Amino acid sequence: MAFLGGDILHTPGGEGTWEPHETKAGQGTIWANFVGEKHEVTFDECWAFTSVRKKDGDIAHGVAKIEPPVKECPHL
């Protein structure tokens, strides 16, 4: 999964969106919407995550793809 700026989310099942969790944002938790379902996603200190599908409690684990900030190179 790739969590991008502008609340854009890329998953193996297609694109989605993400947003801060209204009560657990300070605990590394967000809401992610993909494959037509809402998921509560909690990250650990190494960006591994646990995703719990809100509808039925199905649990999945993974690692977020974190890209470094874009650097601007000086003109030669």
All heavy atoms as a GROMACS GRO file, in nm:
protein
  586
    1MET      N    1   0.084  -0.117   0.000
    1MET     CA    2   0.000   0.000   0.000
    1MET      C    3   0.088   0.123   0.000
    1MET      O    4   0.193   0.124   0.064
    1MET     CB    5  -0.090   0.001   0.123
    1MET     CG    6  -0.185  -0.117   0.128
    1MET     SD    7  -0.289  -0.116   0.274
    1MET     CE    8  -0.419  -0.010   0.221
    2ALA      N    9   0.045   0.225  -0.071
    2ALA     CA   10   0.118   0.352  -0.075
    2ALA      C   11   0.023   0.463  -0.032
    2ALA      O   12  -0.082   0.483  -0.092
    2ALA     CB   13   0.171   0.379  -0.216
    3PHE      N   14   0.059   0.532   0.077
    3PHE     CA   15  -0.019   0.643   0.129
    3PHE      C   16   0.045   0.771   0.079
    3PHE      O   17   0.157   0.804   0.118
    3PHE     CB   18  -0.020   0.637   0.282
    3PHE     CG   19  -0.087   0.514   0.336
    3PHE    CD1   20  -0.015   0.397   0.351
    3PHE    CD2   21  -0.221   0.515   0.368
    3PHE    CE1   22  -0.075   0.282   0.401
    3PHE    CE2   23  -0.283   0.401   0.416
    3PHE     CZ   24  -0.211   0.285   0.433
    4LEU      N   25  -0.023   0.844  -0.008
    4LEU     CA   26   0.033   0.961  -0.073
    4LEU      C   27  -0.034   1.089  -0.024
    4LEU      O   28  -0.141   1.084   0.038
    4LEU     CB   29   0.017   0.948  -0.224
    4LEU     CG   30   0.072   0.818  -0.284
    4LEU    CD1   31   0.039   0.810  -0.432
    4LEU    CD2   32   0.222   0.807  -0.262
    5GLY      N   33   0.029   1.201  -0.055
    5GLY     CA   34  -0.030   1.330  -0.022
    5GLY      C   35  -0.164   1.348  -0.092
    5GLY      O   36  -0.198   1.274  -0.185
    6GLY      N   37  -0.241   1.443  -0.045
    6GLY     CA   38  -0.372   1.467  -0.103
    6GLY      C   39  -0.472   1.357  -0.069
    6GLY      O   40  -0.572   1.340  -0.138
    7ASP      N   41  -0.442   1.281   0.036
    7ASP     CA   42  -0.531   1.174   0.083
    7ASP      C   43  -0.550   1.062  -0.021
    7ASP      O   44  -0.650   0.992  -0.020
    7ASP     CB   45  -0.667   1.229   0.126
    7ASP     CG   46  -0.655   1.332   0.237
    7ASP    OD1   47  -0.554   1.331   0.308
    7ASP    OD2   48  -0.747   1.414   0.252
    8ILE      N   49  -0.451   1.045  -0.108
    8ILE     CA   50  -0.457   0.942  -0.212
    8ILE      C   51  -0.395   0.813  -0.158
    8ILE      O   52  -0.291   0.816  -0.093
    8ILE     CB   53  -0.383   0.987  -0.338
    8ILE    CG1   54  -0.453   1.111  -0.397
    8ILE    CG2   55  -0.378   0.875  -0.442
    8ILE    CD1   56  -0.373   1.179  -0.507
    9LEU      N   57  -0.459   0.702  -0.186
    9LEU     CA   58  -0.413   0.571  -0.140
    9LEU      C   59  -0.408   0.476  -0.259
    9LEU      O   60  -0.503   0.469  -0.337
    9LEU     CB   61  -0.511   0.517  -0.034
    9LEU     CG   62  -0.491   0.375   0.014
    9LEU    CD1   63  -0.357   0.360   0.085
    9LEU    CD2   64  -0.605   0.336   0.107
   10HIS      N   65  -0.295   0.407  -0.275
   10HIS     CA   66  -0.283   0.302  -0.377
   10HIS      C   67  -0.275   0.168  -0.306
   10HIS      O   68  -0.196   0.151  -0.213
   10HIS     CB   69  -0.158   0.322  -0.463
   10HIS     CG   70  -0.166   0.439  -0.555
   10HIS    ND1   71  -0.239   0.437  -0.670
   10HIS    CD2   72  -0.113   0.561  -0.546
   10HIS    CE1   73  -0.229   0.553  -0.730
   10HIS    NE2   74  -0.152   0.632  -0.656
   11THR      N   75  -0.360   0.073  -0.346
   11THR     CA   76  -0.360  -0.060  -0.287
   11THR      C   77  -0.354  -0.164  -0.399
   11THR      O   78  -0.381  -0.132  -0.515
   11THR     CB   79  -0.489  -0.085  -0.206
   11THR    OG1   80  -0.597  -0.110  -0.295
   11THR    CG2   81  -0.522   0.031  -0.115
   12PRO      N   82  -0.320  -0.287  -0.367
   12PRO     CA   83  -0.320  -0.392  -0.469
   12PRO      C   84  -0.459  -0.410  -0.532
   12PRO      O   85  -0.471  -0.452  -0.646
   12PRO     CB   86  -0.280  -0.518  -0.392
   12PRO     CG   87  -0.202  -0.468  -0.276
   12PRO     CD   88  -0.266  -0.337  -0.239
   13GLY      N   89  -0.564  -0.373  -0.459
   13GLY     CA   90  -0.700  -0.386  -0.512
   13GLY      C   91  -0.750  -0.264  -0.585
   13GLY      O   92  -0.864  -0.262  -0.632
   14GLY      N   93  -0.669  -0.159  -0.595
   14GLY     CA   94  -0.710  -0.036  -0.664
   14GLY      C   95  -0.687   0.086  -0.578
   14GLY      O   96  -0.634   0.078  -0.467
   15GLU      N   97  -0.728   0.199  -0.633
   15GLU     CA   98  -0.707   0.326  -0.562
   15GLU      C   99  -0.812   0.348  -0.455
   15GLU      O  100  -0.921   0.291  -0.459
   15GLU     CB  101  -0.708   0.441  -0.662
   15GLU     CG  102  -0.587   0.437  -0.754
   15GLU     CD  103  -0.571   0.565  -0.832
   15GLU    OE1  104  -0.622   0.670  -0.791
   15GLU    OE2  105  -0.504   0.559  -0.935
   16GLY      N  106  -0.777   0.434  -0.359
   16GLY     CA  107  -0.869   0.468  -0.253
   16GLY      C  108  -0.830   0.602  -0.194
   16GLY      O  109  -0.757   0.680  -0.254
   17THR      N  110  -0.880   0.629  -0.074
   17THR     CA  111  -0.849   0.753  -0.004
   17THR      C  112  -0.818   0.720   0.142
   17THR      O  113  -0.848   0.611   0.190
   17THR     CB  114  -0.968   0.850  -0.008
   17THR    OG1  115  -1.081   0.789   0.054
   17THR    CG2  116  -1.003   0.890  -0.151
   18TRP      N  117  -0.756   0.816   0.210
   18TRP     CA  118  -0.731   0.801   0.353
   18TRP      C  119  -0.756   0.935   0.420
   18TRP      O  120  -0.755   1.039   0.355
   18TRP     CB  121  -0.591   0.749   0.382
   18TRP     CG  122  -0.480   0.842   0.343
   18TRP    CD1  123  -0.418   0.850   0.222
   18TRP    CD2  124  -0.420   0.941   0.426
   18TRP    NE1  125  -0.324   0.949   0.223
   18TRP    CE2  126  -0.323   1.006   0.348
   18TRP    CE3  127  -0.439   0.982   0.557
   18TRP    CZ2  128  -0.245   1.110   0.398
   18TRP    CZ3  129  -0.361   1.084   0.607
   18TRP    CH2  130  -0.264   1.146   0.528
   19GLU      N  131  -0.781   0.930   0.552
   19GLU     CA  132  -0.804   1.052   0.629
   19GLU      C  133  -0.766   1.027   0.774
   19GLU      O  134  -0.764   0.912   0.819
   19GLU     CB  135  -0.952   1.093   0.620
   19GLU     CG  136  -1.046   0.989   0.677
   19GLU     CD  137  -1.192   1.020   0.654
   19GLU    OE1  138  -1.238   1.123   0.704
   19GLU    OE2  139  -1.258   0.942   0.584
   20PRO      N  140  -0.734   1.133   0.848
   20PRO     CA  141  -0.701   1.115   0.989
   20PRO      C  142  -0.819   1.053   1.064
   20PRO      O  143  -0.935   1.080   1.034
   20PRO     CB  144  -0.675   1.257   1.039
   20PRO     CG  145  -0.643   1.336   0.916
   20PRO     CD  146  -0.723   1.272   0.806
   21HIS      N  147  -0.789   0.969   1.161
   21HIS     CA  148  -0.892   0.910   1.248
   21HIS      C  149  -0.936   1.019   1.345
   21HIS      O  150  -0.851   1.084   1.407
   21HIS     CB  151  -0.835   0.789   1.322
   21HIS     CG  152  -0.938   0.704   1.386
   21HIS    ND1  153  -1.009   0.745   1.496
   21HIS    CD2  154  -0.981   0.578   1.357
   21HIS    CE1  155  -1.093   0.649   1.532
   21HIS    NE2  156  -1.077   0.546   1.449
   22GLU      N  157  -1.064   1.039   1.360
   22GLU     CA  158  -1.113   1.150   1.442
   22GLU      C  159  -1.078   1.139   1.590
   22GLU      O  160  -1.066   1.241   1.658
   22GLU     CB  161  -1.265   1.168   1.425
   22GLU     CG  162  -1.351   1.052   1.471
   22GLU     CD  163  -1.366   0.941   1.368
   22GLU    OE1  164  -1.312   0.950   1.257
   22GLU    OE2  165  -1.431   0.841   1.400
   23THR      N  166  -1.058   1.020   1.644
   23THR     CA  167  -1.026   1.007   1.786
   23THR      C  168  -0.892   0.940   1.813
   23THR      O  169  -0.843   0.946   1.926
   23THR     CB  170  -1.136   0.928   1.861
   23THR    OG1  171  -1.148   0.798   1.803
   23THR    CG2  172  -1.269   1.001   1.854
   24LYS      N  173  -0.831   0.876   1.713
   24LYS     CA  174  -0.706   0.802   1.735
   24LYS      C  175  -0.590   0.852   1.648
   24LYS      O  176  -0.489   0.784   1.636
   24LYS     CB  177  -0.727   0.653   1.707
   24LYS     CG  178  -0.828   0.587   1.798
   24LYS     CD  179  -0.841   0.439   1.762
   24LYS     CE  180  -0.942   0.369   1.847
   24LYS     NZ  181  -0.956   0.227   1.809
   25ALA      N  182  -0.602   0.970   1.590
   25ALA     CA  183  -0.498   1.020   1.499
   25ALA      C  184  -0.364   1.032   1.572
   25ALA      O  185  -0.260   1.003   1.514
   25ALA     CB  186  -0.538   1.155   1.440
   26GLY      N  187  -0.363   1.074   1.698
   26GLY     CA  188  -0.240   1.086   1.774
   26GLY      C  189  -0.179   0.951   1.811
   26GLY      O  190  -0.069   0.945   1.863
   27GLN      N  191  -0.249   0.843   1.782
   27GLN     CA  192  -0.200   0.708   1.813
   27GLN      C  193  -0.154   0.636   1.686
   27GLN      O  194  -0.140   0.514   1.684
   27GLN     CB  195  -0.311   0.628   1.879
   27GLN     CG  196  -0.361   0.688   2.007
   27GLN     CD  197  -0.489   0.623   2.058
   27GLN    OE1  198  -0.518   0.509   2.026
   27GLN    NE2  199  -0.565   0.696   2.135
   28GLY      N  200  -0.132   0.711   1.576
   28GLY     CA  201  -0.087   0.650   1.451
   28GLY      C  202  -0.196   0.577   1.376
   28GLY      O  203  -0.168   0.482   1.304
   29THR      N  204  -0.321   0.621   1.392
   29THR     CA  205  -0.434   0.553   1.328
   29THR      C  206  -0.504   0.645   1.230
   29THR      O  207  -0.525   0.764   1.258
   29THR     CB  208  -0.534   0.503   1.435
   29THR    OG1  209  -0.464   0.416   1.524
   29THR    CG2  210  -0.650   0.429   1.374
   30ILE      N  211  -0.541   0.589   1.115
   30ILE     CA  212  -0.615   0.662   1.012
   30ILE      C  213  -0.736   0.579   0.968
   30ILE      O  214  -0.746   0.461   1.001
   30ILE     CB  215  -0.528   0.691   0.888
   30ILE    CG1  216  -0.486   0.558   0.822
   30ILE    CG2  217  -0.408   0.777   0.923
   30ILE    CD1  218  -0.428   0.576   0.683
   31TRP      N  219  -0.824   0.641   0.891
   31TRP     CA  220  -0.928   0.569   0.819
   31TRP      C  221  -0.883   0.557   0.675
   31TRP      O  222  -0.832   0.653   0.617
   31TRP     CB  223  -1.062   0.644   0.822
   31TRP     CG  224  -1.132   0.641   0.953
   31TRP    CD1  225  -1.157   0.749   1.034
   31TRP    CD2  226  -1.189   0.528   1.018
   31TRP    NE1  227  -1.224   0.708   1.146
   31TRP    CE2  228  -1.246   0.573   1.139
   31TRP    CE3  229  -1.197   0.392   0.988
   31TRP    CZ2  230  -1.310   0.487   1.228
   31TRP    CZ3  231  -1.261   0.309   1.078
   31TRP    CH2  232  -1.317   0.355   1.195
   32ALA      N  233  -0.898   0.442   0.615
   32ALA     CA  234  -0.865   0.420   0.474
   32ALA      C  235  -0.988   0.360   0.407
   32ALA      O  236  -1.053   0.270   0.460
   32ALA     CB  237  -0.747   0.325   0.461
   33ASN      N  238  -1.021   0.415   0.291
   33ASN     CA  239  -1.134   0.366   0.214
   33ASN      C  240  -1.082   0.307   0.084
   33ASN      O  241  -1.022   0.380   0.003
   33ASN     CB  242  -1.231   0.481   0.185
   33ASN     CG  243  -1.290   0.537   0.311
   33ASN    OD1  244  -1.366   0.471   0.380
   33ASN    ND2  245  -1.253   0.660   0.345
   34PHE      N  246  -1.098   0.176   0.066
   34PHE     CA  247  -1.057   0.110  -0.058
   34PHE      C  248  -1.139  -0.015  -0.078
   34PHE      O  249  -1.197  -0.068   0.016
   34PHE     CB  250  -0.906   0.082  -0.059
   34PHE     CG  251  -0.856  -0.002   0.055
   34PHE    CD1  252  -0.839  -0.139   0.040
   34PHE    CD2  253  -0.824   0.056   0.177
   34PHE    CE1  254  -0.792  -0.216   0.144
   34PHE    CE2  255  -0.776  -0.021   0.282
   34PHE     CZ  256  -0.761  -0.158   0.265
   35VAL      N  257  -1.145  -0.062  -0.200
   35VAL     CA  258  -1.229  -0.174  -0.244
   35VAL      C  259  -1.371  -0.164  -0.189
   35VAL      O  260  -1.432  -0.262  -0.152
   35VAL     CB  261  -1.166  -0.314  -0.214
   35VAL    CG1  262  -1.038  -0.332  -0.292
   35VAL    CG2  263  -1.142  -0.338  -0.066
   36GLY      N  264  -1.422  -0.041  -0.184
   36GLY     CA  265  -1.558  -0.018  -0.141
   36GLY      C  266  -1.584  -0.034   0.007
   36GLY      O  267  -1.698  -0.041   0.051
   37GLU      N  268  -1.478  -0.041   0.089
   37GLU     CA  269  -1.493  -0.064   0.233
   37GLU      C  270  -1.407   0.034   0.313
   37GLU      O  271  -1.301   0.078   0.269
   37GLU     CB  272  -1.451  -0.206   0.270
   37GLU     CG  273  -1.531  -0.315   0.205
   37GLU     CD  274  -1.674  -0.324   0.256
   37GLU    OE1  275  -1.703  -0.276   0.368
   37GLU    OE2  276  -1.757  -0.379   0.183
   38LYS      N  277  -1.452   0.065   0.434
   38LYS     CA  278  -1.377   0.150   0.526
   38LYS      C  279  -1.294   0.062   0.618
   38LYS      O  280  -1.343  -0.039   0.669
   38LYS     CB  281  -1.473   0.236   0.607
   38LYS     CG  282  -1.407   0.345   0.687
   38LYS     CD  283  -1.512   0.440   0.743
   38LYS     CE  284  -1.446   0.562   0.805
   38LYS     NZ  285  -1.546   0.659   0.849
   39HIS      N  286  -1.167   0.101   0.640
   39HIS     CA  287  -1.074   0.025   0.724
   39HIS      C  288  -1.010   0.118   0.825
   39HIS      O  289  -0.973   0.230   0.792
   39HIS     CB  290  -0.962  -0.037   0.638
   39HIS     CG  291  -1.011  -0.129   0.533
   39HIS    ND1  292  -1.066  -0.083   0.414
   39HIS    CD2  293  -1.014  -0.263   0.527
   39HIS    CE1  294  -1.099  -0.187   0.339
   39HIS    NE2  295  -1.069  -0.297   0.406
   40GLU      N  296  -0.993   0.070   0.949
   40GLU     CA  297  -0.916   0.142   1.049
   40GLU      C  298  -0.773   0.088   1.041
   40GLU      O  299  -0.750  -0.031   1.060
   40GLU     CB  300  -0.975   0.118   1.188
   40GLU     CG  301  -0.905   0.199   1.296
   40GLU     CD  302  -0.967   0.175   1.432
   40GLU    OE1  303  -0.938   0.068   1.491
   40GLU    OE2  304  -1.042   0.260   1.478
   41VAL      N  305  -0.678   0.176   1.011
   41VAL     CA  306  -0.539   0.135   0.989
   41VAL      C  307  -0.451   0.199   1.096
   41VAL      O  308  -0.450   0.321   1.112
   41VAL     CB  309  -0.490   0.177   0.849
   41VAL    CG1  310  -0.348   0.131   0.825
   41VAL    CG2  311  -0.583   0.123   0.740
   42THR      N  312  -0.377   0.115   1.170
   42THR     CA  313  -0.289   0.162   1.276
   42THR      C  314  -0.145   0.125   1.242
   42THR      O  315  -0.116   0.009   1.211
   42THR     CB  316  -0.328   0.100   1.411
   42THR    OG1  317  -0.464   0.135   1.439
   42THR    CG2  318  -0.240   0.153   1.523
   43PHE      N  319  -0.056   0.226   1.247
   43PHE     CA  320   0.086   0.207   1.214
   43PHE      C  321   0.169   0.193   1.340
   43PHE      O  322   0.139   0.252   1.443
   43PHE     CB  323   0.138   0.329   1.137
   43PHE     CG  324   0.072   0.348   1.004
   43PHE    CD1  325  -0.040   0.428   0.993
   43PHE    CD2  326   0.120   0.284   0.892
   43PHE    CE1  327  -0.102   0.446   0.870
   43PHE    CE2  328   0.057   0.301   0.769
   43PHE     CZ  329  -0.054   0.382   0.759
   44ASP      N  330   0.280   0.115   1.329
   44ASP     CA  331   0.376   0.111   1.439
   44ASP      C  332   0.492   0.204   1.406
   44ASP      O  333   0.490   0.275   1.305
   44ASP     CB  334   0.421  -0.032   1.470
   44ASP     CG  335   0.510  -0.094   1.363
   44ASP    OD1  336   0.561  -0.022   1.272
   44ASP    OD2  337   0.530  -0.216   1.369
   45GLU      N  338   0.595   0.205   1.490
   45GLU     CA  339   0.707   0.298   1.471
   45GLU      C  340   0.791   0.270   1.346
   45GLU      O  341   0.870   0.353   1.304
   45GLU     CB  342   0.797   0.300   1.596
   45GLU     CG  343   0.865   0.169   1.627
   45GLU     CD  344   0.778   0.070   1.704
   45GLU    OE1  345   0.665   0.102   1.744
   45GLU    OE2  346   0.822  -0.045   1.721
   46CYS      N  347   0.776   0.154   1.285
   46CYS     CA  348   0.851   0.119   1.164
   46CYS      C  349   0.763   0.122   1.039
   46CYS      O  350   0.800   0.070   0.935
   46CYS     CB  351   0.915  -0.018   1.180
   46CYS     SG  352   1.039  -0.023   1.310
   47TRP      N  353   0.644   0.180   1.048
   47TRP     CA  354   0.547   0.195   0.938
   47TRP      C  355   0.483   0.063   0.896
   47TRP      O  356   0.420   0.056   0.792
   47TRP     CB  357   0.607   0.268   0.818
   47TRP     CG  358   0.632   0.410   0.852
   47TRP    CD1  359   0.755   0.464   0.880
   47TRP    CD2  360   0.537   0.515   0.870
   47TRP    NE1  361   0.740   0.597   0.912
   47TRP    CE2  362   0.609   0.630   0.906
   47TRP    CE3  363   0.399   0.522   0.857
   47TRP    CZ2  364   0.545   0.752   0.930
   47TRP    CZ3  365   0.336   0.643   0.881
   47TRP    CH2  366   0.409   0.756   0.916
   48ALA      N  367   0.500  -0.043   0.975
   48ALA     CA  368   0.418  -0.162   0.953
   48ALA      C  369   0.278  -0.125   1.003
   48ALA      O  370   0.262  -0.037   1.087
   48ALA     CB  371   0.474  -0.281   1.030
   49PHE      N  372   0.176  -0.190   0.949
   49PHE     CA  373   0.041  -0.153   0.991
   49PHE      C  374  -0.049  -0.274   1.006
   49PHE      O  375  -0.024  -0.380   0.951
   49PHE     CB  376  -0.021  -0.053   0.892
   49PHE     CG  377  -0.039  -0.106   0.753
   49PHE    CD1  378  -0.151  -0.180   0.717
   49PHE    CD2  379   0.056  -0.082   0.656
   49PHE    CE1  380  -0.167  -0.229   0.589
   49PHE    CE2  381   0.040  -0.128   0.527
   49PHE     CZ  382  -0.072  -0.203   0.493
   50THR      N  383  -0.155  -0.252   1.082
   50THR     CA  384  -0.264  -0.347   1.094
   50THR      C  385  -0.389  -0.276   1.044
   50THR      O  386  -0.418  -0.164   1.086
   50THR     CB  387  -0.284  -0.390   1.241
   50THR    OG1  388  -0.164  -0.452   1.285
   50THR    CG2  389  -0.400  -0.486   1.255
   51SER      N  390  -0.460  -0.340   0.954
   51SER     CA  391  -0.584  -0.286   0.897
   51SER      C  392  -0.700  -0.372   0.941
   51SER      O  393  -0.696  -0.495   0.928
   51SER     CB  394  -0.574  -0.285   0.744
   51SER     OG  395  -0.697  -0.248   0.687
   52VAL      N  396  -0.803  -0.307   0.998
   52VAL     CA  397  -0.922  -0.378   1.042
   52VAL      C  398  -1.040  -0.325   0.961
   52VAL      O  399  -1.073  -0.205   0.968
   52VAL     CB  400  -0.948  -0.358   1.193
   52VAL    CG1  401  -1.074  -0.433   1.235
   52VAL    CG2  402  -0.827  -0.402   1.274
   53ARG      N  403  -1.103  -0.413   0.883
   53ARG     CA  404  -1.219  -0.373   0.802
   53ARG      C  405  -1.336  -0.347   0.896
   53ARG      O  406  -1.372  -0.430   0.979
   53ARG     CB  407  -1.254  -0.480   0.700
   53ARG     CG  408  -1.356  -0.437   0.600
   53ARG     CD  409  -1.369  -0.531   0.482
   53ARG     NE  410  -1.376  -0.670   0.524
   53ARG     CZ  411  -1.330  -0.772   0.450
   53ARG    NH1  412  -1.272  -0.749   0.333
   53ARG    NH2  413  -1.341  -0.895   0.493
   54LYS      N  414  -1.394  -0.226   0.886
   54LYS     CA  415  -1.499  -0.184   0.978
   54LYS      C  416  -1.622  -0.274   0.971
   54LYS      O  417  -1.681  -0.306   1.074
   54LYS     CB  418  -1.537  -0.039   0.949
   54LYS     CG  419  -1.634   0.018   1.048
   54LYS     CD  420  -1.659   0.164   1.025
   54LYS     CE  421  -1.757   0.215   1.131
   54LYS     NZ  422  -1.785   0.355   1.115
   55LYS      N  423  -1.659  -0.320   0.851
   55LYS     CA  424  -1.782  -0.397   0.832
   55LYS      C  425  -1.784  -0.527   0.911
   55LYS      O  426  -1.883  -0.561   0.974
   55LYS     CB  427  -1.802  -0.426   0.683
   55LYS     CG  428  -1.923  -0.512   0.652
   55LYS     CD  429  -1.942  -0.530   0.503
   55LYS     CE  430  -1.845  -0.634   0.450
   55LYS     NZ  431  -1.870  -0.668   0.310
   56ASP      N  432  -1.671  -0.601   0.910
   56ASP     CA  433  -1.674  -0.734   0.969
   56ASP      C  434  -1.553  -0.769   1.056
   56ASP      O  435  -1.540  -0.881   1.104
   56ASP     CB  436  -1.687  -0.840   0.860
   56ASP     CG  437  -1.574  -0.837   0.759
   56ASP    OD1  438  -1.475  -0.763   0.779
   56ASP    OD2  439  -1.584  -0.909   0.658
   57GLY      N  440  -1.462  -0.671   1.078
   57GLY     CA  441  -1.348  -0.695   1.165
   57GLY      C  442  -1.235  -0.775   1.104
   57GLY      O  443  -1.142  -0.813   1.173
   58ASP      N  444  -1.240  -0.801   0.972
   58ASP     CA  445  -1.132  -0.875   0.905
   58ASP      C  446  -1.002  -0.798   0.922
   58ASP      O  447  -0.997  -0.676   0.904
   58ASP     CB  448  -1.165  -0.893   0.757
   58ASP     CG  449  -1.060  -0.977   0.685
   58ASP    OD1  450  -1.046  -1.094   0.724
   58ASP    OD2  451  -0.995  -0.924   0.594
   59ILE      N  452  -0.894  -0.870   0.957
   59ILE     CA  453  -0.765  -0.808   0.987
   59ILE      C  454  -0.662  -0.843   0.880
   59ILE      O  455  -0.653  -0.957   0.836
   59ILE     CB  456  -0.714  -0.854   1.125
   59ILE    CG1  457  -0.811  -0.808   1.234
   59ILE    CG2  458  -0.573  -0.800   1.153
   59ILE    CD1  459  -0.778  -0.862   1.371
   60ALA      N  460  -0.583  -0.742   0.840
   60ALA     CA  461  -0.472  -0.761   0.747
   60ALA      C  462  -0.351  -0.685   0.801
   60ALA      O  463  -0.366  -0.587   0.874
   60ALA     CB  464  -0.509  -0.712   0.608
   61HIS      N  465  -0.231  -0.730   0.763
   61HIS     CA  466  -0.107  -0.666   0.806
   61HIS      C  467  -0.025  -0.631   0.682
   61HIS      O  468  -0.034  -0.698   0.580
   61HIS     CB  469  -0.026  -0.760   0.895
   61HIS     CG  470  -0.100  -0.804   1.017
   61HIS    ND1  471  -0.110  -0.727   1.129
   61HIS    CD2  472  -0.170  -0.916   1.043
   61HIS    CE1  473  -0.182  -0.790   1.220
   61HIS    NE2  474  -0.221  -0.907   1.169
   62GLY      N  475   0.056  -0.526   0.694
   62GLY     CA  476   0.141  -0.487   0.582
   62GLY      C  477   0.241  -0.380   0.624
   62GLY      O  478   0.256  -0.350   0.741
   63VAL      N  479   0.308  -0.324   0.524
   63VAL     CA  480   0.406  -0.218   0.545
   63VAL      C  481   0.377  -0.106   0.447
   63VAL      O  482   0.355  -0.131   0.328
   63VAL     CB  483   0.550  -0.271   0.523
   63VAL    CG1  484   0.651  -0.160   0.540
   63VAL    CG2  485   0.579  -0.386   0.618
   64ALA      N  486   0.375   0.017   0.496
   64ALA     CA  487   0.349   0.133   0.411
   64ALA      C  488   0.471   0.164   0.325
   64ALA      O  489   0.585   0.148   0.368
   64ALA     CB  490   0.315   0.255   0.497
   65LYS      N  491   0.446   0.207   0.202
   65LYS     CA  492   0.553   0.251   0.113
   65LYS      C  493   0.572   0.401   0.136
   65LYS      O  494   0.485   0.480   0.103
   65LYS     CB  495   0.516   0.224  -0.032
   65LYS     CG  496   0.619   0.270  -0.132
   65LYS     CD  497   0.572   0.237  -0.273
   65LYS     CE  498   0.655   0.300  -0.378
   65LYS     NZ  499   0.783   0.246  -0.399
   66ILE      N  500   0.683   0.437   0.196
   66ILE     CA  501   0.712   0.576   0.230
   66ILE      C  502   0.822   0.625   0.136
   66ILE      O  503   0.934   0.576   0.140
   66ILE     CB  504   0.758   0.592   0.376
   66ILE    CG1  505   0.659   0.525   0.471
   66ILE    CG2  506   0.781   0.738   0.410
   66ILE    CD1  507   0.522   0.584   0.474
   67GLU      N  508   0.787   0.721   0.051
   67GLU     CA  509   0.883   0.777  -0.042
   67GLU      C  510   0.953   0.897   0.022
   67GLU      O  511   0.890   0.974   0.094
   67GLU     CB  512   0.813   0.823  -0.170
   67GLU     CG  513   0.753   0.710  -0.252
   67GLU     CD  514   0.859   0.626  -0.323
   67GLU    OE1  515   0.973   0.674  -0.341
   67GLU    OE2  516   0.827   0.514  -0.360
   68PRO      N  517   1.084   0.914  -0.005
   68PRO     CA  518   1.153   1.033   0.048
   68PRO      C  519   1.101   1.158  -0.024
   68PRO      O  520   1.052   1.149  -0.137
   68PRO     CB  521   1.299   1.005   0.014
   68PRO     CG  522   1.294   0.911  -0.101
   68PRO     CD  523   1.171   0.829  -0.083
   69PRO      N  524   1.113   1.274   0.041
   69PRO     CA  525   1.070   1.397  -0.026
   69PRO      C  526   1.150   1.420  -0.154
   69PRO      O  527   1.267   1.384  -0.164
   69PRO     CB  528   1.103   1.506   0.076
   69PRO     CG  529   1.123   1.436   0.206
   69PRO     CD  530   1.165   1.297   0.173
   70VAL      N  531   1.085   1.481  -0.250
   70VAL     CA  532   1.151   1.510  -0.377
   70VAL      C  533   1.256   1.619  -0.353
   70VAL      O  534   1.231   1.717  -0.283
   70VAL     CB  535   1.048   1.560  -0.481
   70VAL    CG1  536   1.116   1.601  -0.609
   70VAL    CG2  537   0.945   1.453  -0.505
   71LYS      N  538   1.375   1.599  -0.410
   71LYS     CA  539   1.482   1.697  -0.397
   71LYS      C  540   1.499   1.769  -0.530
   71LYS      O  541   1.488   1.709  -0.636
   71LYS     CB  542   1.613   1.629  -0.359
   71LYS     CG  543   1.609   1.566  -0.223
   71LYS     CD  544   1.741   1.501  -0.190
   71LYS     CE  545   1.734   1.438  -0.053
   71LYS     NZ  546   1.859   1.371  -0.018
   72GLU      N  547   1.526   1.897  -0.522
   72GLU     CA  548   1.551   1.974  -0.642
   72GLU      C  549   1.702   1.985  -0.659
   72GLU      O  550   1.773   2.029  -0.568
   72GLU     CB  551   1.490   2.114  -0.629
   72GLU     CG  552   1.499   2.191  -0.759
   72GLU     CD  553   1.423   2.320  -0.749
   72GLU    OE1  554   1.317   2.325  -0.684
   72GLU    OE2  555   1.471   2.419  -0.808
   73CYS      N  556   1.751   1.944  -0.773
   73CYS     CA  557   1.894   1.947  -0.800
   73CYS      C  558   1.934   2.083  -0.858
   73CYS      O  559   1.859   2.139  -0.940
   73CYS     CB  560   1.932   1.836  -0.898
   73CYS     SG  561   1.901   1.672  -0.832
   74PRO      N  562   2.048   2.135  -0.817
   74PRO     CA  563   2.093   2.263  -0.871
   74PRO      C  564   2.130   2.248  -1.019
   74PRO      O  565   2.168   2.140  -1.063
   74PRO     CB  566   2.216   2.298  -0.788
   74PRO     CG  567   2.263   2.168  -0.736
   74PRO     CD  568   2.141   2.079  -0.722
   75HIS      N  569   2.113   2.355  -1.093
   75HIS     CA  570   2.151   2.354  -1.235
   75HIS      C  571   2.303   2.352  -1.247
   75HIS      O  572   2.373   2.417  -1.171
   75HIS     CB  573   2.095   2.477  -1.307
   75HIS     CG  574   1.947   2.476  -1.314
   75HIS    ND1  575   1.877   2.395  -1.399
   75HIS    CD2  576   1.855   2.545  -1.243
   75HIS    CE1  577   1.750   2.414  -1.383
   75HIS    NE2  578   1.732   2.505  -1.287
   76LEU      N  579   2.352   2.274  -1.340
   76LEU     CA  580   2.498   2.265  -1.360
   76LEU      C  581   2.545   2.364  -1.461
   76LEU      O  582   2.482   2.406  -1.548
   76LEU     CB  583   2.535   2.123  -1.403
   76LEU     CG  584   2.499   2.015  -1.301
   76LEU    CD1  585   2.531   1.878  -1.359
   76LEU    CD2  586   2.577   2.037  -1.172
   0.00000   0.00000   0.00000
